[in-house]
Amino acid sequence: MDIPVPSLASRRACALAAALAMLASLTVVTASASARPSSPAPLDAAREVLALSNARLELMDEVMASKWFSRSPIEDPVQETSVKDTAAAEAAALGVAAAGTRAVFAAQIEAAKEVQLGWGSHWLYYGAPAGMAAPELGQLRSQLSEISKQIVAVLPRLIPLSKLPDARNRVSIAAARFLRVRYLGSAGRAAIVDSLLTLRRASNSA
């Protein structure tokens, strides 16, 4: 059965609304935790990044639709390098080492390609939905850039994350809740989790 692809405006609104709803739920949970030990700040920051990551990935069906119509490859090494370079420069200004930032966005990019491939494979097998329009890739990348900036803004708060007891397991549990986008597999989800544990202060980088 064909799965219709919503309009660009609808997809943007839904993706961002979902991220905001997730972040709002974090605020409610934190506010209601007065009777018990509060969640460590780095873990709350990880949840924010996971929610934003899911919003970013929710746009990948639109990105794939644009590439589908233009017959463009999923991989775009020039664009991928630009995304990582931009994020590393922005994070460096906030005191985050470049290596960790690049790891975070490399995981974001690989997850994005996995989701795009999932949609492309679905359309190859079942056929593209009737009436599917070609989104404007430049507009999509502008939206993705805004979400990426929001992710970068949270990265300084993630620097202590790896020091938390059982950090990877705790972030993995959060990832299972927040990273729910279609076609993202367990390996892609795990790579995003692992990348969040690599962040260090810029002064500690070689």
C-alpha positions as a Markdown table, in Angstrom:
| # | Residue | x | y | z |
|---|---|---|---|---|
| 1 | Met | 0.0 | 0.0 | 0.0 |
| 2 | Asp | 1.4 | 3.4 | -1.0 |
| 3 | Ile | 2.2 | 5.8 | 1.9 |
| 4 | Pro | 1.4 | 9.4 | 0.9 |
| 5 | Val | 4.1 | 12.0 | 1.6 |
| 6 | Pro | 2.8 | 15.1 | 3.3 |
| 7 | Ser | 3.6 | 18.5 | 1.9 |
| 8 | Leu | 6.9 | 20.2 | 2.9 |
| 9 | Ala | 5.1 | 22.7 | 5.1 |
| 10 | Ser | 3.1 | 20.0 | 6.8 |
| 11 | Arg | 6.2 | 17.8 | 7.3 |
| 12 | Arg | 8.2 | 20.7 | 8.8 |
| 13 | Ala | 5.3 | 21.6 | 11.1 |
| 14 | Cys | 4.9 | 18.0 | 12.3 |
| 15 | Ala | 8.6 | 17.4 | 12.8 |
| 16 | Leu | 9.1 | 20.6 | 14.8 |
| 17 | Ala | 5.9 | 20.1 | 16.7 |
| 18 | Ala | 7.0 | 16.6 | 17.7 |
| 19 | Ala | 10.3 | 17.9 | 18.9 |
| 20 | Leu | 8.7 | 20.7 | 20.9 |
| 21 | Ala | 6.3 | 18.2 | 22.4 |
| 22 | Met | 9.1 | 15.9 | 23.4 |
| 23 | Leu | 11.1 | 18.8 | 24.9 |
| 24 | Ala | 8.0 | 20.0 | 26.7 |
| 25 | Ser | 7.6 | 16.5 | 28.2 |
| 26 | Leu | 11.1 | 16.8 | 29.6 |
| 27 | Thr | 10.2 | 20.0 | 31.3 |
| 28 | Val | 7.2 | 18.4 | 32.9 |
| 29 | Val | 9.1 | 15.4 | 34.1 |
| 30 | Thr | 11.8 | 17.7 | 35.5 |
| 31 | Ala | 9.3 | 19.9 | 37.2 |
| 32 | Ser | 7.5 | 16.9 | 38.8 |
| 33 | Ala | 10.7 | 15.4 | 40.1 |
| 34 | Ser | 10.9 | 17.5 | 43.3 |
| 35 | Ala | 10.0 | 14.5 | 45.5 |
| 36 | Arg | 12.8 | 12.4 | 44.1 |
| 37 | Pro | 16.4 | 12.9 | 42.9 |
| 38 | Ser | 16.4 | 15.0 | 39.7 |
| 39 | Ser | 17.8 | 13.7 | 36.4 |
| 40 | Pro | 21.4 | 14.7 | 35.8 |
| 41 | Ala | 21.7 | 17.8 | 33.7 |
| 42 | Pro | 23.8 | 16.1 | 31.0 |
| 43 | Leu | 21.2 | 13.4 | 30.7 |
| 44 | Asp | 18.5 | 16.0 | 30.2 |
| 45 | Ala | 20.7 | 17.6 | 27.5 |
| 46 | Ala | 21.1 | 14.2 | 25.8 |
| 47 | Arg | 17.3 | 13.9 | 25.7 |
| 48 | Glu | 17.0 | 17.3 | 24.1 |
| 49 | Val | 19.5 | 16.3 | 21.4 |
| 50 | Leu | 17.7 | 13.0 | 20.8 |
| 51 | Ala | 14.4 | 14.9 | 20.3 |
| 52 | Leu | 16.0 | 17.3 | 17.9 |
| 53 | Ser | 17.7 | 14.5 | 16.1 |
| 54 | Asn | 14.4 | 12.8 | 15.6 |
| 55 | Ala | 12.9 | 16.0 | 14.2 |
| 56 | Arg | 15.8 | 16.2 | 11.8 |
| 57 | Leu | 15.3 | 12.6 | 10.7 |
| 58 | Glu | 11.6 | 13.1 | 10.2 |
| 59 | Leu | 12.4 | 15.4 | 7.3 |
| 60 | Met | 14.4 | 12.7 | 5.5 |
| 61 | Asp | 11.4 | 11.5 | 3.5 |
| 62 | Glu | 11.1 | 14.9 | 2.0 |
| 63 | Val | 14.9 | 15.0 | 1.3 |
| 64 | Met | 14.6 | 11.6 | -0.4 |
| 65 | Ala | 11.6 | 12.8 | -2.4 |
| 66 | Ser | 13.7 | 15.7 | -3.7 |
| 67 | Lys | 16.5 | 13.4 | -4.7 |
| 68 | Trp | 14.1 | 10.9 | -6.2 |
| 69 | Phe | 12.7 | 13.4 | -8.6 |
| 70 | Ser | 16.1 | 14.9 | -9.5 |
| 71 | Arg | 17.7 | 11.5 | -9.7 |
| 72 | Ser | 20.4 | 12.6 | -7.3 |
| 73 | Pro | 22.4 | 10.2 | -5.2 |
| 74 | Ile | 21.7 | 9.8 | -1.5 |
| 75 | Glu | 25.3 | 10.5 | -0.7 |
| 76 | Asp | 26.6 | 14.1 | -1.1 |
| 77 | Pro | 30.1 | 14.2 | 0.2 |
| 78 | Val | 30.5 | 18.0 | -0.3 |
| 79 | Gln | 27.3 | 18.7 | 1.6 |
| 80 | Glu | 28.2 | 16.2 | 4.3 |
| 81 | Thr | 31.6 | 17.9 | 4.8 |
| 82 | Ser | 30.0 | 21.3 | 4.9 |
| 83 | Val | 27.5 | 20.2 | 7.6 |
| 84 | Lys | 30.3 | 18.8 | 9.8 |
| 85 | Asp | 32.6 | 21.7 | 9.3 |
| 86 | Thr | 29.9 | 24.3 | 10.1 |
| 87 | Ala | 28.9 | 22.4 | 13.2 |
| 88 | Ala | 32.5 | 22.0 | 14.4 |
| 89 | Ala | 33.1 | 25.7 | 14.0 |
| 90 | Glu | 29.9 | 26.7 | 15.8 |
| 91 | Ala | 30.6 | 24.3 | 18.6 |
| 92 | Ala | 34.2 | 25.4 | 18.9 |
| 93 | Ala | 33.0 | 28.9 | 19.7 |
| 94 | Leu | 31.1 | 27.3 | 22.6 |
| 95 | Gly | 34.1 | 25.5 | 23.9 |
| 96 | Val | 33.5 | 22.0 | 22.5 |
| 97 | Ala | 36.3 | 20.0 | 20.9 |
| 98 | Ala | 35.9 | 19.5 | 17.1 |
| 99 | Ala | 36.4 | 15.7 | 17.2 |
| 100 | Gly | 33.3 | 15.1 | 19.3 |
| 101 | Thr | 31.2 | 17.5 | 17.3 |
| 102 | Arg | 32.2 | 15.9 | 14.1 |
| 103 | Ala | 31.4 | 12.5 | 15.6 |
| 104 | Val | 27.9 | 13.7 | 16.5 |
| 105 | Phe | 27.2 | 15.0 | 13.1 |
| 106 | Ala | 28.7 | 12.1 | 11.3 |
| 107 | Ala | 26.3 | 9.9 | 13.2 |
| 108 | Gln | 23.4 | 12.3 | 12.3 |
| 109 | Ile | 24.4 | 12.1 | 8.6 |
| 110 | Glu | 24.7 | 8.3 | 8.5 |
| 111 | Ala | 21.3 | 8.0 | 10.2 |
| 112 | Ala | 19.8 | 10.4 | 7.7 |
| 113 | Lys | 21.1 | 8.4 | 4.8 |
| 114 | Glu | 19.7 | 5.2 | 6.4 |
| 115 | Val | 16.3 | 6.8 | 6.6 |
| 116 | Gln | 16.5 | 8.1 | 3.1 |
| 117 | Leu | 17.5 | 4.7 | 1.8 |
| 118 | Gly | 14.6 | 3.2 | 3.6 |
| 119 | Trp | 12.1 | 5.5 | 1.9 |
| 120 | Gly | 13.8 | 5.1 | -1.5 |
| 121 | Ser | 13.7 | 1.3 | -1.2 |
| 122 | His | 10.0 | 1.4 | -0.3 |
| 123 | Trp | 9.2 | 3.5 | -3.3 |
| 124 | Leu | 11.3 | 1.3 | -5.6 |
| 125 | Tyr | 9.4 | -1.8 | -4.4 |
| 126 | Tyr | 5.9 | -0.4 | -4.1 |
| 127 | Gly | 6.1 | 2.7 | -6.4 |
| 128 | Ala | 6.1 | 6.3 | -5.4 |
| 129 | Pro | 2.8 | 7.6 | -4.0 |
| 130 | Ala | 0.5 | 9.1 | -6.6 |
| 131 | Gly | 0.7 | 12.9 | -6.7 |
| 132 | Met | 4.0 | 13.0 | -4.8 |
| 133 | Ala | 5.6 | 16.5 | -5.4 |
| 134 | Ala | 9.2 | 17.3 | -5.5 |
| 135 | Pro | 10.3 | 19.3 | -2.5 |
| 136 | Glu | 12.8 | 22.1 | -2.9 |
| 137 | Leu | 16.1 | 20.7 | -1.5 |
| 138 | Gly | 17.5 | 24.2 | -0.6 |
| 139 | Gln | 14.5 | 25.0 | 1.6 |
| 140 | Leu | 14.8 | 21.6 | 3.3 |
| 141 | Arg | 18.5 | 22.1 | 4.0 |
| 142 | Ser | 17.8 | 25.5 | 5.5 |
| 143 | Gln | 15.3 | 23.9 | 7.9 |
| 144 | Leu | 17.9 | 21.1 | 8.7 |
| 145 | Ser | 20.5 | 23.8 | 9.3 |
| 146 | Glu | 18.3 | 25.4 | 11.9 |
| 147 | Ile | 17.8 | 22.1 | 13.7 |
| 148 | Ser | 21.5 | 21.5 | 13.5 |
| 149 | Lys | 22.2 | 24.9 | 15.2 |
| 150 | Gln | 19.8 | 23.9 | 18.0 |
| 151 | Ile | 21.7 | 20.6 | 18.5 |
| 152 | Val | 25.0 | 22.5 | 18.6 |
| 153 | Ala | 23.7 | 24.8 | 21.2 |
| 154 | Val | 23.1 | 21.9 | 23.5 |
| 155 | Leu | 26.5 | 20.2 | 23.0 |
| 156 | Pro | 28.4 | 22.1 | 25.8 |
| 157 | Arg | 26.0 | 20.7 | 28.3 |
| 158 | Leu | 26.8 | 17.1 | 27.1 |
| 159 | Ile | 30.5 | 17.3 | 27.9 |
| 160 | Pro | 30.1 | 15.7 | 31.4 |
| 161 | Leu | 27.8 | 13.0 | 30.0 |
| 162 | Ser | 30.4 | 10.3 | 29.7 |
| 163 | Lys | 31.3 | 10.7 | 33.4 |
| 164 | Leu | 27.8 | 9.6 | 34.6 |
| 165 | Pro | 27.4 | 6.1 | 36.0 |
| 166 | Asp | 26.1 | 3.7 | 33.3 |
| 167 | Ala | 25.9 | 6.6 | 30.9 |
| 168 | Arg | 25.6 | 4.6 | 27.7 |
| 169 | Asn | 22.8 | 2.5 | 28.9 |
| 170 | Arg | 20.9 | 5.5 | 30.3 |
| 171 | Val | 21.2 | 7.4 | 27.0 |
| 172 | Ser | 20.3 | 4.2 | 25.1 |
| 173 | Ile | 17.0 | 4.0 | 27.0 |
| 174 | Ala | 16.3 | 7.6 | 26.2 |
| 175 | Ala | 17.1 | 7.0 | 22.5 |
| 176 | Ala | 14.6 | 4.1 | 22.3 |
| 177 | Arg | 12.0 | 6.6 | 23.5 |
| 178 | Phe | 12.9 | 9.6 | 21.4 |
| 179 | Leu | 14.4 | 8.2 | 18.1 |
| 180 | Arg | 11.3 | 6.6 | 16.7 |
| 181 | Val | 11.5 | 7.7 | 13.0 |
| 182 | Arg | 10.7 | 5.1 | 10.4 |
| 183 | Tyr | 13.6 | 3.2 | 8.8 |
| 184 | Leu | 16.2 | 4.1 | 11.5 |
| 185 | Gly | 17.6 | 0.8 | 12.7 |
| 186 | Ser | 19.2 | -0.1 | 16.0 |
| 187 | Ala | 22.7 | 0.3 | 14.7 |
| 188 | Gly | 22.0 | 3.9 | 13.6 |
| 189 | Arg | 20.3 | 4.7 | 16.9 |
| 190 | Ala | 23.3 | 3.2 | 18.8 |
| 191 | Ala | 25.8 | 5.3 | 16.7 |
| 192 | Ile | 24.0 | 8.5 | 17.7 |
| 193 | Val | 24.1 | 7.4 | 21.4 |
| 194 | Asp | 27.8 | 6.6 | 21.2 |
| 195 | Ser | 28.6 | 9.9 | 19.5 |
| 196 | Leu | 27.1 | 11.9 | 22.4 |
| 197 | Leu | 29.6 | 10.3 | 24.7 |
| 198 | Thr | 32.6 | 11.5 | 22.8 |
| 199 | Leu | 32.1 | 15.2 | 23.5 |
| 200 | Arg | 35.0 | 17.0 | 25.3 |
| 201 | Arg | 36.1 | 20.5 | 26.0 |
| 202 | Ala | 38.1 | 22.2 | 23.3 |
| 203 | Ser | 41.0 | 22.7 | 25.6 |
| 204 | Asn | 41.3 | 18.9 | 26.1 |
| 205 | Ser | 41.6 | 18.3 | 22.4 |
| 206 | Ala | 44.9 | 17.5 | 20.8 |
